[in-house]
Amino acid sequence: MKVLMLAPGSRGDVAPAAGLGASFVADGHEVIVVAGAEYGELVTEAGCTHAPIDARLTPDLDGNGEGAGVRAHLAALRSYMEAAASAALAAADGAEAVIANTISPYGHDIAEGLGVPSAEALLQPSYPSGAYPPMVASARDLGRIGNRLAGRLAQRVKTPYDPACARVRSELGLPPESRRVAQARRRREGMPVHHGISAVVLPRPSEWPAELTLDGFWWPPARDDWSAPEELRGFLGSGPAPIVVTLGSMPGGPRVADAITEGLRTARVRAVLQGSDLVGVPSRLDAGHAVHAGDVPHEWLFPQCSAVVHHAGAGVSSAALRAGVPSVPLPMHTDQPFWARRLASLSAATAPVPLKKVTADVLADLIRTATTSERLREGAQGLRDALATEDGTLPLRSWLRSLGMR
């Protein structure tokens, strides 16, 4: 079966999709993954065909190295969504099933135009529920009633991918239908909605209809031919287990780099740093106290470390849980505050502190707690052991198998 998987977004969106794709390929399917051009190697190493999105997800930085304003971010998002939809349309020929993520609902329009089934593969919960606030603005838990109302309101908000959905329907000759109305119709029709989330981490909300499932986490594909850089291997073996500081693909700017540098110096810990904003940090610390690592698989790196300082995205949060190491969550936006609270509530992380409020002293205190707390270490290791028994790929693999039997 030829499967079209839509995975626009950051590396945290693409890696789980590539892991799913690898499991589909192992079952004999042909898989095309629509993802950013920079993730081609990640996709092809999973045995899938890469359909590149030739656009940037974020705007360029200004002359001072700081992030652009809200208007520039929205403009970049709209342009990216249009490019992603065009890439999906170009790759759709012959597809027999379509799997779309949160920001590619036009994938279901493509499936409708082709007359083939589609499913959602989500990394965050989106159905309105009292168990969580809407992921687009999860900074505050509003309580069961407030969360449910906010979730319903969030479904009515216009999104940067609404124009792409409308254009796809037009190009395929489908009748006009808003993204919100189309999603509601598909939910009524029972379209399967799979979540790459473990019920160990997020218990299944009571309001969810039967077609919404918690499958378990979708791990990135194994990189069997990968070997660690000699400098990194030497650093890991030269002293106590370091912490990892990784803040994803979103820029934090000089202020964050300064706070991390001074926080590490104050906490007196060794550190492995990831991310372009942190390249210069090791040179500002005493020799042998830090090293910058590039594209290093978290499943290899995290188990060798004592704690992970991260932005609490879905991918890095689950990777820390998989490794059984405590987290120091520094969320920025969207779903990150939600995952940060979940980690803390499960005794696998320190209390979250928004990245924009982090100072060197605050970070040093959080690092000390994460690396010395027996409660956090036991909590993280218990979750690691529970997750080790799950295979989150099985439900979607079964769905594809059922389609092939029709």
ROMI-946445 format. One record per residue (C-alpha): x, y, z. Coordinates in steps of 0.5 Angstrom, whole numbers, plus 500, padded with zeros to 3 digits. Layout:
REM residues N
XYZ
...
//
This chain:
REM residues 406
500500500
502507498
502511505
502519504
505522511
504529512
510532518
510539517
514543523
520542527
525536528
520534534
514533529
518530524
522525528
516521531
513521524
520518521
519513526
512511524
514511517
520506519
515501522
510502516
516500511
518494515
511492514
512492507
508499505
511505501
512511505
512518503
514523508
512531507
517534511
522540511
528540506
533540512
530533515
531529508
536525511
532523517
526521513
531517508
534513513
528511516
527508509
522513507
521517501
522525502
518530499
521536501
518543504
522548501
520554506
522556513
518555519
521561522
523568520
530570520
533573526
534581526
541584526
542583533
541576533
534577537
528574534
523577530
516580532
509577532
507579525
514576522
512570525
505569523
507571515
513566516
508561518
503562513
508562507
511555510
504552511
502554503
509551501
507545505
500544502
504545495
509539497
503535499
499535493
505534489
507528493
500525493
499521486
497514487
497515495
492509498
492512505
494519508
496520515
496528517
499531523
496537527
498543522
496539516
489538516
489539509
491532508
484530509
482534504
487531499
485524501
477526500
480528493
483522492
477518495
482514500
482514507
485518512
487518519
490523524
497522528
498527533
503529538
499533543
491532545
487537541
480535543
476539548
477536555
477538562
483535563
488540559
487547556
488548549
495547546
495553542
496557549
497552555
501556559
495556565
491550567
484553567
480548571
476542568
470547566
475553564
479548560
473545556
470552554
477554552
478548548
472549544
473556543
480555540
477550535
474557532
480561532
483562525
489559524
495560519
493553515
486555514
488558507
492552505
486548507
481552502
486552496
487545497
480544496
479548491
485545487
482538488
475541485
472539492
466544495
468550499
468548506
472551512
477547516
473547522
467545519
471539515
474537522
467537525
464533520
470528519
470527527
462525526
464520521
469517526
475518522
481515527
485520531
491517534
496520539
503519540
502519547
503514553
497513557
502512563
504520562
497522560
491518562
485518557
480523558
473521560
470526555
474523549
470519544
472512542
475514535
481518539
486513542
493514546
497509542
504510546
510515544
513514537
520514537
525516532
528511528
534508530
540510527
544504526
550506522
551513527
557514531
558519536
564524535
570523538
570529542
563528545
565521547
571523550
568528554
562523557
568519559
572524562
568525569
562525572
555524568
554531565
547535564
544536557
542543555
537543549
532548547
530546540
530549534
527556537
532561538
533564545
538570543
544572547
540573554
538566554
545564552
548568558
543566563
545558561
553560561
552563568
547558571
552552569
558556572
554557579
551550579
558547578
556542573
559539567
554540561
553538553
549543550
545543543
542548539
546554535
544559540
549555545
555554540
559559544
558557551
563552552
569557551
566561556
567556561
573553564
576548560
573541560
566543563
562543557
562541550
557543544
554537540
550537534
545533531
546527537
540522538
537523544
536516545
544515545
545521549
540522555
541516558
549518559
547524563
544526570
539531568
536534561
534542561
530543555
524547552
519541554
516540547
513533546
519530543
524532548
520531554
518524552
526522550
527525557
522520560
525514555
532515558
529515565
533522567
530528571
528534567
529542568
523544563
524551561
517552556
516558551
510557548
504553545
504546548
510546552
507549558
503543558
508538558
512541563
507541568
505534566
513532567
513535574
506532576
509525575
515527579
520527573
522534573
523540577
517545577
517549570
520556569
518560563
524561559
523568559
524568566
530564567
536567571
543564572
541563579
534560578
537555573
543553578
538552583
533548578
540544576
542542583
535540585
534535578
541532579
540531587
533529588
532522589
524523588
525526581
530520580
526515582
520518578
523518572
526511572
519508574
516512568
522509563
521502566
513503564
514506557
519500555
513495555
509499550
510499542
506506540
506504532
502498533
495501532
496505526
500499523
493495525
489500521
493500515
493493515
485493515
485497509
489492505
484487507
478491504
//
